[in-house]
Structure formats: C-alpha cells, structure tokens
C-alpha cells in the first residue's frame, strides 16, 4: 500500500541567487583614481550586492609590497568579508614590474563559477572577456562586471550580462 505525499512547500522568503565576487584590486584602484580621482568604496559595494544576492565567495586579488598602509587596507577587505589573495610584487632588473593576477582570477572563477548562480567581476581588463563567455556558454553562469566606464574594455562590457559603471555611490 503506497501513501501519497504532500508536495513540499517553501517556508519563508525565497532564497537569493548565490554569487561569487572576484576583485582585481590593482585594476580597480588605478582605474578609479585615474577616472574619478577617488577610491572605490568596498563597503558600499558589499552592501549593494548583498541586498540582491547571497554572497557565496568573495576574493580580492592584491599585490603584497610589505607596506603598512596596504596591509591595513587588506585587513579592511577581510573585515568586510573578502578572502584576500596576495602575490608578491616583483621588480625586475630592467625597472619593469610584475604583479598580475589574471591567471589566478581565471582559475578561481572556473572552479567556483560552475557552482554559482552568477559571478561578479570588478575589473576593466578585456582579457577576462573570453573567461566570462566561457562561463556563460559552458556552465550557464552569467556575469556582471563593475568598472570605470572609459577604462573598461568594450569586449569585457559586451561579454557581461550586465555592466555596472562605477559611480559616486561606489566611491569614497
């Protein structure tokens, strides 16, 4: 004798979509300084995103130079909720510098992204356009991009489902 079960009904408000945040810290710092002469407001950003989404993971990719002011900033990011990933700053003999996180961001977005409802990238770097297209095509994970309008690559804007131009509400 089989028993019919009542369908489960959801209790409480519907859950928010799960999102992962990936911040190219150097890119956001320099594009905001160059475009607006101001710094990005990570607290305002976090507040804005957490209203719409459940933040599943949040990574801030930065360069470590051993500077106290920079370490304080990284601690602020941690207090907000970011996992800060650091790479050493490398000064080459010819005077050029290296401190790029593109590969690290890509690996994390591919590993985390397929488990999320959406990804948010803070960067203006057009190299990420291919990555966002891949996440959408292979895993059906749409992306949002935050960037300084004039310093964000058109290819990156076009690869995102939604582009958010950083404005005064996200600046200190």
N, C-alpha and C positions, 0 to 999 in steps of 0.2 A: 504494500500500500504506500503510495507516494504522497507526499504533502506538498502543496503549493506554497511557495514562499512569497511573501510580500516584497515588492521591489524596494530597494533601499532608497530612502530619501535623504538628501543632503541637509545637514543641520547647520545653521548659521550662515553667514555671508559666503558667497563663492570665493574660492581661493584666488589669489592674484597670480598672474603668469610669473614663472621663475626666470630670472635674468642673471646674466653674468656681466660684470663690468671689467673692462680692460683699458688701463690708462697708460698712454705713452707720456710719462711725466715731463720729460725734457721737451718734447714737441709742444705740449700744451703750455708749458711755461714760456717758451720762446715765442710762440705764435700769439699768445695773449699779450705779452709785453710789447711785441712789435706792432700788433694791430690796434691795441687799446691803451697801451701804457699802464696796464693794471695786471694783477694776479688773478688766477682762477679761484673761485670760491668753492672748494670741495664740500664744505658743509651744506651750502645751498643746493649743490648738485645732488648730494646724497639724499637730502630731504625731498627734493623734486622726484627723484627716481623711486624712492621707497613709498611714495604715495600711490604710484601706479603698479609697482612690481614687488614681488618678493625677491630680495637680493640673495641669490644662492651663493655667489662667489664674487669677490671684487679684488682685483690685482692692480697694484700701482708699480710700474716698472721704472726704476730710477738708477742713477749713477752714484756710486759711492766715491767721495773725494776726501773723506776724513774731516770735513768741515762741520763745526758745531751747529751753525745756523741750519745747514742742510739736514743734519741729524735731528734737530728739533722739528723741522717740517715733516720729516719721515715719521716721527713719533706722533705728530698730529694726525697724519693719514691713518696710522694704526689705530688711534683712538676713535676715529670716525668709523672704522670697520674694514679698512683695506688691509690686505696682506701685501706688504711692501717687499718687492724683489729687487735686490741690489746687484749691480755689476760694477767691478772696479773701473775707474776712469783710467784710460791708458794714454799717456803722452808719448808719441813716437819721437825718435831722434830727429826727424825732419821738421818737427814742430806741429805736425798734424795730430789730431786726437781721435780716439776711438771710444765709443761707449754706446753702441747701438743695441737695442732690444728687439728688433724686428723678428728675428728667428724665435726668440723666447716667447714673445707675444703670440706668434703664429702657432707654436706647439701647444701652448695653453688653450688658445681658442679652439683648436681642433679637438683636443682632449676633453675640455669642459663643454664646449659648444653643443656637441651632439646630445648632451643630457639636459639641455636648457630649452626654454620656450623662445628665448630671444637673447641676443648678445648686444652689448653697448660698447662701442669703441670710442675712446677720446683720443683723437689724433687727426692730423691733416695729411698724413703721409699716404700718397697714392699707391705705394707698394702694397697696401692692405686691401686694395680693391679686389684683386684676384682671390684672396682669402675669403672675403665676405661673399663673393659669388659662389665659391665652393661650398661654404656652409649652407647657403640657401639651396643650392642645387642638390647636393648630396644628402643633407640632413633636414632640409626644410626648416632651417633656423634663420629667421630674418634678423637683420642687423639695423641698429640705429647708430649714427655717428654724430658726435659733438665736435665742432671745430670752429676756428676763426674763419669766417666766410672767404675772405680774399686769399687766405693762406692754406686752404684745404683744397686738395687736388680734385678737379672735376670728376675724374674716374672714381674716386672714393665716394663722393657725393652720390653719383649715379648708381653705385653698387649697393648702397644702403637703401633699405625700405623707407627710412626716414632720416633726413639730415636736420640737425639742430644747430643753428648758428648761435654761437656763444654771444650772449648779450649782457646788458648791465645787471640782469637778475642773477647772473652766474659769475660776476666779477666783484673783487674786493675794492 
